[in-house]
Amino acid sequence: MAEKQAVEIRLAEREALLNEIVTSRAWKIALLVRKVRVFLVPLHSRRARVLRQGLNFISFVFKKIKRK
């Protein structure tokens, strides 16, 4: 019985934390940024492929610089 109450309390705490996150301003901004990115660069599109390759190239260059 005590274990069940402990689990229910942990569940309630996690639900409260999740609710706090989902209702936060930062979460809403993150969702907006994601929607804009998906609108401008749809998944599995040529633009997404080019963007990924560009970011990989930039990452490669910075890793080379960091090693020196």
C-alpha positions, -999 to +999 in steps of 0.1 A: +000+000+000+028+024+009+046+016-024+015+024-044+012+058-026+049+065-032+045+057-069+014+079-071+033+108-055+062+104-079+038+103-108+021+135-096+054+152-092+065+142-127+032+153-142+035+187-124+071+191-138+059+181-173+031+206-170+055+233-159+077+226-188+050+225-214+034+257-202+067+276-200+076+304-224+109+287-234+089+256-245+065+277-266+095+295-282+111+262-290+079+249-307+077+281-327+113+278-338+107+242-348+076+250-368+094+278-387+123+254-394+100+227-407+082+253-428+114+267-443+133+234-445+109+204-447+122+170-435+137+148-462+138+177-487+167+189-508+169+220-486+173+198-455+200+177-472+219+208-482+215+224-448+227+192-431+258+189-454+266+226-448+264+221-410+285+189-412+311+208-432+312+237-407+314+212-379+343+194-397+362+227-401+358+236-364+369+202-353+400+206-375+407+240-361+402+227-325+428+199-331+455+223-340 
